[in-house]
Amino acid sequence: MASLPYASLSIQPNSPTPLEIIYLCFFAFLAGFIDSIVGGGGLIQLPALLVFLPGTPIPTLLGTGKVSSLAGTSVAIFRYARNVAIPWSAVLPAALSAFAFSFLGARAVSLLDPALLRPLILALLVGVFGYTLTKKDLGALHAPRLTGRAETGYALLVGTLIGFYDGFFGPGTGSFLIFAFVGLFGFNFLAASASAKTVNLATNLSALLYFAATGNILYRVALPMAACSVIGSFAGTRLAIARGSGFVRVLFLVVVSGIICKLAYDYFRG
């Protein structure tokens, strides 16, 4: 989800009860589980924060959620790196450019309303879903098609565009990354998921540094949520590695359809 360029606000959030923290930990576990496989955890975690921490400034909710997301993503990368050959020559340039442009995207929120992007992003996600659904063999085999300067150039481009988008708006970032690594680089879905997590780590870290610097993190909530996100991420990556690319592809389509429905609902609701 996009980070917002606000300083720490004077509004005092409601103090969560132990039961509310338990509920948030459950949703953090679920978000970590789904996000570690195909992304989209923010669509689970952020609404939960909005429901259980009413009156809390949005930047504080986002900052609190980023602690949990970063913890889960870190575990996912560790698990994938031990079991999946991550193509670092493509992933690292994408991660570095994503780190820088995610921060710039967050700053750009003050200049343009992110909601203006909803129709475009909705159309792109529908295209991604349709293309993946009709191309039955897409992402079934790991056959990288880019090397050398071409690989680095495309990696920087992907990191720049999706990193900026994640900082500016956010929904569907993980899905766009997986689709880019599958469709553009020729990775299978499992390698693409592992690669996407590395880039997501960079964008999450960039946003987290911003929120921490502006005092927009509720550590009493963020730390137990982070622990549960780690557990969920561990379970999710274990399942993805065991079931392989076919399972990741199916879950990818399910999550993308969920993001499409959420964005369409928000857009047509006005």
N, C-alpha and C positions, 0 to 999 in steps of 0.2 A: 504494500500500500504506500501511496506517496507520502513523503515527509513534508511538513509544512514549515515555512520559514518564520516561525513566531518565536519570540523570546518567551521566557517563563512568565506565566500570567499570574495575576494576583488572586484569581478565583481559587478558593480552597476546595479540593475535591472531597466528596463524602468518604469517610473512613470505612473501608470494606470490613464486613464481619468475617470471622473465620470460615463460616459456611460459604459465603460468597467467594472467598479465595479458593476454597475446595472446588466449587463449580468452575471457576476460571482455570484451575489446574487441569480439570478434565478436558476442557476445550483446548487448552494448550497441548495436552497429550494428543488429542485428535488432530489438531492442526499440524503438529510435528510429524505425525504418522503420514498424513496425506502429502504434506509439503515435501517430505524427504523422497517421495517417489515421483510425483509429477508437478509439484508446486501447487499453488492455490490455497495454502494454509491461512493466508491473511483473510480470506473470505469466511473462515470459521472463527478465527481468533478475534479480529477487530469487532464484529458484531457482538461477540460475547463481552468484550470490554465495555462497549457502549451500553449494554443492558445492565451489567452488574456494577458499573461505576458511573452512574448517572451524575451529571453535574461536573464531571471532571473535564478540564479543557482537552480538546481534541489533540493538540500536540503532546500532552502528557500521556494520553492513551496510546498514541503512536509510538512514543519513546519507550513506554513500558512494554508494549508488544514487541518492539525491536530487540529487546534483551532476550526475550523468549525465542524469537525467530533466529537470532544469531547463534544461540546455544544449540538449537536443534540442527541448524544448517552445518555447524562445525562438526557435530557428530556424524551427520550424513556424509560429509566429505571424507572424514577419517575412515568410515566403514567402506565407502565406495573405493577409496584409494587402495585399500587392502585386498579388494576382490575384483575390481574392474580396472582395465588399462585406460586411465584417463589420458587423452591426447593433450599433454601440457603445452605443446608448441602452439596450439590453437587457443587453449583455454586461458593461459596466463595473459596474453595480450588483451583478450576480451575482458578479463577480470580487472586489469589495471585501468583500461579506458572506462569501464563501467563504474569503477570506484570514483573517478574524477567527475564523470558526467552525471552520476546520480546526485552528487552534491549540487551541481549547477542546475539540475532539474528541480531540486527542492527550492532553490533560490528563485527560480523562474515562476513558481506558483504565485508569487506576489504581483506578477506582471500580467498574468492571463488566467482566466478561470479554467481549471482542469476539466470541468463538466462539459466544456465545448468539444472535448475530444471524444465524448461518449459515442456519438454516431459512427465516427471513423473506426474506433477501436472495436465496436460491436460488429461492424462490417468485416473487419480484418479477422476477428475471431471466428465468425461464421465461415469465412473463406478457409481458414486453417482447419476447422472441423470438417468441412466438406471435402477438402483435398485429402486429408488423412483418412477419412472414411472410405473414399473411393479408391485410393491407392493401397490395396491390400498388402503389398509387399514393402511399403514404405517403412524404413527403420527395422526391417527384419534382419538384414545383414549389416555387419560393420565393414564398410568399404569406403574409407576416407578418400575424397576426390581432389583435395587441395593440398599443395605442398609449398614450401619455401615462402617467397614474398607474397604470393597470392593468398596463402593460408593466413599469414600475419595480417595482411591488409584487410581481408574479410573479417578476421577476428576483431581487429580494432574497430571496424565499422559496426559490427554487431554489438560490441561492448558500448560504443558511443551512443547508438540509437536506443538500445534497450535500457542502458544505464540511465540515460536522461529521462526516458519514459518512466522508469521505476521511481525516480526521485520526484517526477512531476505529477504522475497520476497513479500508476502502480498495478491495478488489477490485471491479471493475466500475464505478468512478467515471466513467471516460471514457464508457462505454456509457450510463450513466444520464444524463449531461449531454447527449449527442447525442440520446437519445430525448426528453428534456425540451424541447430546442430544436426538435425536429421536431414532436412531438406537441402541445406546449403553445403554442409561439410560431408554428408554421407555417413554419419554415425548411426549405429543402431539405437533403439530407444533407451536401452540400459546405459550405454556410454553417454548418450545425450543427456539423460537425467543426471548422471554423475557430473558431467561438465557444467550443466546449468546450475547445480548447487554451488559450484566454485564461484561462478560469476555472481550468483545471489549473495554469497558470503561477502563479496566486495561491496555490493550495493547496500546490504544491511549494515555493514560496518561503517560505511560512509554516513548513512543516516543516523546511526547510533551515536557516533562521535558528535554530530550536530546536536542531537537531543540532550546528550549528557552535558555538553558545554552550556546549554541554555536551561539546565535544571528541570527538564521535562521527563523525569523517570520516577515512578513510584517503586522504589526498590523492595518495599515490603510485599508488594504484589508480584513484581517482575522476577524476583529470584526463585520463589517456589514454582512459578509458571515455567521458568527456564528449566528447572529440574525435570518437570513433567514433559516438556517439549523434547528434552534429551532422550527420555525413555521412549516416547512416541517415535522419534526419529530413528532410534536404534531398531525398534520393531519394524518400522516401515522399510528401511534399507535392507534388513534381513529378508523380508518377504520379497522385495523387488529382486534381490540377487538370486534368491532361491527359485523364483518363478520365471525370471528372464524377460526379454524384450516384448514378447507377446502380451504378457500380463500388464507391463508398463503402458503399452499402446492402448489397451482397452481402458485402463484407468485414466489415461491421458484424455481419451474421448469423453469419458464421463465427467471429468473435472472441467474440461473446456465447455461442455454443454451447460454445466452448472454456472460457470462464469457468464456465458451468453445470457442465460435466463436472468441472472442477477442484474446485469447491466441493462438488459431490455426492460426489466421491471422498473429500475430506477429512472430510465430515460422516459418511458411512456407515462410513468406516474407524474413526471414533470418536475 
